Amino acid sequence: MKVAFFDTKSYDVPGFDHYAADSGLEIKYFETRLNEDTASLAAGYDAVCVFVNDTVSAPVVDKLCQLGVKVLALRCAGFNNVDIKACRGRLPVYRVPAYSPYAVAEHAMALLLTINRRTHKAYIRTRDFNFSLQGLAGFDLHGKTIGIIGTGKIGRVFADICKGFGMKILAYDKYPNPDSGLTYVELPELFEQSDIISLHCPLTEETHHIIDASSIAKMKPGVTILNTSRGALINTEDLIAGIKDKKVGAACLDVYEEEGDFFYEDYSGHIVRDDKLVRLIAMPNVIVTSHQAFLTQEALDSIASTTVDNLVKFFSGNPNALTEVCYSGQ
């Protein structure tokens, strides 16, 4: 059972080596991302393991099938980078549905606290022995209304954190959870009433650009927008326009529409040729982190454990025992 592991980072290897040691899996780690140009590296492998910025398009699926790859294992929850239709009946696809909802929810709150209380700016100032408080005033989270779009495990954990701060919570989900204890409203009301809006929904055709010029126009002046889910939930040009018009007071982004070209790599010595990303990072009321919300030791351990378990169960002929199936191919 040979596995071609794409887009490898140093923090991936220890966990996967640990869980693969007694599983019968032989993992080959490739630093390159999976795409049409690199798919040939999967020749001779039974399985392919990918992450969020690997490209599993129809041509890539065709190539993998031609090479005899039997299964695709995602070491992440989202699968918007996979052409599921192309995989249908040909290449089973499995994912990690919930590695650590706490990791992502806690990062979202860390971003909110940072942008609100300017702790990142205070840190830089005091490193230079500048102890001025000018421009560092924030606002109490207590009593503010936060709109949470998407109430899966991450959204509900984030809601619990917000409750601890004494915030009023409004929620929207296409499939409301009646046992969540949350107050569900329609999107227009959420946009109109929320001081802060946090995105925790998957990227689908329906949620693509759920934040755009039209939705921003409905929001309160000075609204804070958080996105730790998928970049394309937000129309970046419309967000920038909203910030420039002072309709959006602040934005915290752990994801970005075109992040695949940049995130997880070091471009500190290069000119970044993405004007939208450059403009966002240059704005004083915007924080961009590089899709790191998942990055805790607990989450990495869970990702490795679940992914290896998925592969072992697939190769043992017991796919129905898998933790979660995007499309089983059956």
URNOR-V858787 format. One record per backbone hydrogen bond with DSSP energy under -0.5 kcal/mol. CO is the residue of the C=O (numbers start at 1). NH is the residue of the N-H. E is the energy in kcal/mol with one decimal. If there is no record, write none. Layout:
# URNOR-V858787
co:CO nh:NH e:E
co:CO nh:NH e:E
This chain:
# URNOR-V858787
co:1 nh:26 e:-2.6
co:2 nh:46 e:-1.7
co:2 nh:47 e:-2.0
co:3 nh:5 e:-0.7
co:3 nh:28 e:-3.0
co:4 nh:6 e:-0.6
co:4 nh:49 e:-2.8
co:5 nh:30 e:-3.5
co:9 nh:12 e:-2.0
co:9 nh:13 e:-0.9
co:10 nh:14 e:-0.6
co:12 nh:16 e:-1.7
co:13 nh:17 e:-3.0
co:14 nh:18 e:-2.1
co:15 nh:19 e:-2.3
co:16 nh:20 e:-2.1
co:17 nh:21 e:-1.2
co:20 nh:23 e:-1.5
co:20 nh:24 e:-0.7
co:20 nh:25 e:-0.7
co:25 nh:27 e:-0.6
co:26 nh:3 e:-3.1
co:27 nh:29 e:-0.6
co:28 nh:5 e:-2.9
co:28 nh:30 e:-0.5
co:30 nh:8 e:-2.2
co:32 nh:7 e:-3.0
co:34 nh:55 e:-3.2
co:35 nh:39 e:-1.5
co:38 nh:41 e:-2.2
co:39 nh:42 e:-2.1
co:40 nh:43 e:-1.6
co:42 nh:45 e:-2.0
co:46 nh:70 e:-3.1
co:46 nh:71 e:-0.9
co:47 nh:4 e:-2.8
co:48 nh:73 e:-3.0
co:49 nh:6 e:-2.6
co:50 nh:75 e:-2.5
co:51 nh:54 e:-1.5
co:54 nh:56 e:-0.7
co:55 nh:57 e:-0.6
co:56 nh:83 e:-2.8
co:57 nh:61 e:-2.7
co:58 nh:62 e:-2.6
co:59 nh:63 e:-2.1
co:60 nh:64 e:-2.7
co:61 nh:65 e:-2.5
co:62 nh:66 e:-2.3
co:63 nh:67 e:-1.8
co:64 nh:69 e:-2.4
co:65 nh:68 e:-1.2
co:67 nh:44 e:-0.7
co:70 nh:92 e:-0.7
co:71 nh:48 e:-1.9
co:71 nh:73 e:-0.5
co:72 nh:74 e:-0.6
co:72 nh:94 e:-2.3
co:73 nh:50 e:-2.1
co:76 nh:96 e:-2.4
co:79 nh:82 e:-1.5
co:81 nh:56 e:-2.3
co:82 nh:84 e:-1.6
co:83 nh:87 e:-1.2
co:84 nh:88 e:-1.1
co:85 nh:88 e:-0.6
co:87 nh:90 e:-2.7
co:87 nh:91 e:-2.7
co:92 nh:72 e:-2.8
co:93 nh:326 e:-1.2
co:93 nh:327 e:-1.5
co:94 nh:74 e:-3.5
co:95 nh:97 e:-0.6
co:100 nh:104 e:-1.3
co:101 nh:105 e:-2.3
co:102 nh:106 e:-2.7
co:103 nh:107 e:-1.8
co:104 nh:108 e:-2.1
co:105 nh:109 e:-1.9
co:106 nh:110 e:-2.3
co:107 nh:111 e:-2.5
co:108 nh:112 e:-2.1
co:109 nh:113 e:-2.8
co:110 nh:114 e:-2.2
co:111 nh:115 e:-2.7
co:112 nh:116 e:-2.1
co:113 nh:117 e:-2.5
co:114 nh:118 e:-1.1
co:114 nh:119 e:-0.9
co:118 nh:122 e:-2.5
co:119 nh:123 e:-2.3
co:120 nh:124 e:-1.6
co:121 nh:125 e:-2.4
co:122 nh:126 e:-2.7
co:123 nh:127 e:-1.5
co:124 nh:128 e:-0.8
co:125 nh:128 e:-1.4
co:125 nh:130 e:-2.5
co:126 nh:129 e:-1.7
co:129 nh:131 e:-0.7
co:133 nh:136 e:-2.0
co:141 nh:144 e:-2.3
co:144 nh:146 e:-0.5
co:144 nh:168 e:-2.6
co:145 nh:195 e:-2.6
co:145 nh:196 e:-1.7
co:146 nh:148 e:-0.6
co:146 nh:170 e:-2.4
co:147 nh:149 e:-0.6
co:147 nh:198 e:-2.9
co:148 nh:150 e:-0.8
co:148 nh:172 e:-2.3
co:149 nh:200 e:-3.3
co:152 nh:156 e:-2.4
co:153 nh:157 e:-2.1
co:154 nh:158 e:-2.6
co:155 nh:159 e:-2.0
co:156 nh:160 e:-2.0
co:157 nh:161 e:-2.0
co:158 nh:162 e:-2.4
co:159 nh:163 e:-2.2
co:160 nh:164 e:-1.5
co:161 nh:165 e:-0.7
co:162 nh:165 e:-0.9
co:162 nh:167 e:-1.9
co:163 nh:166 e:-1.8
co:166 nh:143 e:-2.3
co:168 nh:146 e:-3.0
co:169 nh:183 e:-0.5
co:170 nh:148 e:-2.9
co:171 nh:185 e:-2.7
co:172 nh:150 e:-3.0
co:173 nh:176 e:-0.6
co:176 nh:178 e:-0.8
co:177 nh:180 e:-1.7
co:182 nh:184 e:-0.8
co:183 nh:171 e:-2.7
co:186 nh:190 e:-2.1
co:187 nh:191 e:-3.0
co:188 nh:192 e:-2.2
co:189 nh:193 e:-2.3
co:190 nh:194 e:-1.7
co:191 nh:220 e:-0.7
co:194 nh:220 e:-0.6
co:195 nh:224 e:-2.0
co:196 nh:147 e:-3.3
co:197 nh:226 e:-3.2
co:198 nh:149 e:-2.5
co:199 nh:228 e:-1.1
co:202 nh:204 e:-0.7
co:204 nh:208 e:-1.4
co:207 nh:210 e:-1.8
co:210 nh:212 e:-0.7
co:211 nh:235 e:-2.8
co:212 nh:216 e:-2.8
co:213 nh:217 e:-1.9
co:214 nh:218 e:-0.7
co:215 nh:218 e:-0.7
co:215 nh:219 e:-0.6
co:216 nh:219 e:-1.1
co:220 nh:223 e:-1.6
co:223 nh:249 e:-1.8
co:223 nh:250 e:-1.4
co:224 nh:197 e:-2.8
co:225 nh:252 e:-2.8
co:226 nh:199 e:-2.1
co:227 nh:254 e:-2.8
co:227 nh:255 e:-0.7
co:230 nh:233 e:-1.7
co:231 nh:234 e:-1.9
co:231 nh:257 e:-0.5
co:232 nh:209 e:-2.8
co:233 nh:210 e:-0.5
co:233 nh:211 e:-2.4
co:234 nh:236 e:-0.9
co:235 nh:239 e:-2.2
co:236 nh:240 e:-2.6
co:237 nh:241 e:-2.2
co:238 nh:242 e:-2.4
co:239 nh:243 e:-2.2
co:240 nh:244 e:-2.6
co:241 nh:245 e:-2.2
co:242 nh:247 e:-1.9
co:242 nh:248 e:-2.0
co:243 nh:246 e:-1.3
co:247 nh:222 e:-1.9
co:247 nh:223 e:-1.1
co:247 nh:249 e:-0.6
co:250 nh:225 e:-2.1
co:251 nh:287 e:-2.2
co:252 nh:227 e:-2.4
co:252 nh:254 e:-0.5
co:253 nh:289 e:-2.5
co:254 nh:291 e:-1.7
co:256 nh:259 e:-2.0
co:258 nh:261 e:-1.5
co:259 nh:262 e:-2.2
co:259 nh:263 e:-2.6
co:262 nh:265 e:-1.6
co:265 nh:267 e:-0.8
co:267 nh:270 e:-1.9
co:270 nh:272 e:-0.6
co:271 nh:273 e:-0.6
co:272 nh:274 e:-0.7
co:274 nh:278 e:-2.5
co:275 nh:279 e:-2.5
co:276 nh:280 e:-2.3
co:277 nh:281 e:-2.5
co:278 nh:282 e:-1.8
co:279 nh:283 e:-0.8
co:280 nh:283 e:-1.2
co:283 nh:286 e:-1.3
co:285 nh:251 e:-2.0
co:287 nh:253 e:-3.1
co:289 nh:291 e:-1.6
co:292 nh:295 e:-2.0
co:294 nh:296 e:-2.0
co:296 nh:300 e:-2.6
co:297 nh:301 e:-2.2
co:298 nh:302 e:-2.1
co:299 nh:303 e:-2.8
co:300 nh:304 e:-2.2
co:301 nh:305 e:-2.5
co:302 nh:306 e:-2.7
co:303 nh:307 e:-2.4
co:304 nh:308 e:-2.4
co:305 nh:309 e:-2.2
co:306 nh:310 e:-2.7
co:307 nh:311 e:-2.1
co:308 nh:312 e:-2.7
co:309 nh:313 e:-2.5
co:310 nh:314 e:-2.1
co:311 nh:315 e:-2.6
co:312 nh:316 e:-1.4
co:313 nh:318 e:-2.7
co:314 nh:317 e:-1.6
co:318 nh:321 e:-1.8
co:319 nh:322 e:-1.7
co:324 nh:95 e:-0.8
co:327 nh:93 e:-2.5
